Structures are given as C-alpha cells and as structure tokens.
Amino acid sequence: MAQVLTRTQRLANTRNHEANPKGNQGNFIPLSLRIEMARDEARAISTAKGIESPESAVAWDIAEELLSVAARRRTQEPKSAFERYCLEHPGASEARIYDV
C-alpha cells in the first residue's frame, strides 16, 4: 500500500533532503516523484477550487519551486573525469569536436 503524504510532509521531506542528502533514507522520495506529486495535487486543487484561487496559486508555486530545484541540481552535477580532462586540456585531440 502506497503511503500518501500531505503537502506539508512532502515539503518537510524536500527540505530535509536538501539540508542533509545522506540523512535518513527511509523517508526519501526522489525529486522527480515529488515534482509529479506536486503537479497532480496542483491540478486537483485547480479543478476543485478554480485556477484563480489562492490555494491553486500556492500549489503551483510549490510545483514550480521543485522544478527550479531540479534545474539547479542539473547545472551543479559534477562532471565526469573525461569532461574535466577536456576542460583542462582543450588542445588535446580527445577534446576536439568534429562536424560529420
């Protein structure tokens, strides 16, 4: 049986994971799943209360914040050893890009 978390619990998990990514892995929910859950909840709230309601705005803000966290993580991912080598040695033959 899947555990259903409230919005507050999901946000708490998000904040705890960002503060300590190697913390308690028992309550860990992947970011992609949290984004999907936030979108689903925002859609449900928008349908129930209307798209111009304050609750809908808050729900979509939460989804947007999670998307920005995902984007920030993508830009901050460590580069592979090969990518670092190419950056350190731009003249190396391995670092060249050829048009085919």
Steps between C-alpha positions, in 0.01 A plus 500: 500500500645835396543761768314822434675807635351839562648802330668604825662159540627506142646846544664393825655205318624732226658738748654219706647338190651827377650573840639147548492290181661203678259513792218262573443305180184332635283804419681596179278583204680566170474855372336389175224328698454806724462716187241263359312494831504879523367534145224248566400679817507840327279369221256354751485823699458706184213278390331508840552864600558673168818611331490847650462387862777573752530128576561428132767769482680355802484147360645610166770703681605183681522310171701783346742507794561128468567544128753774576674269750524235228641752251755623753613144570544430128731800462700411811557131423866406515665448166644167398875446499502524120312834503743640758795381288356670192452826692853486639656405163298670226774436241498122550373295208237340726356844577446597137155502350463404138210569266408189307 
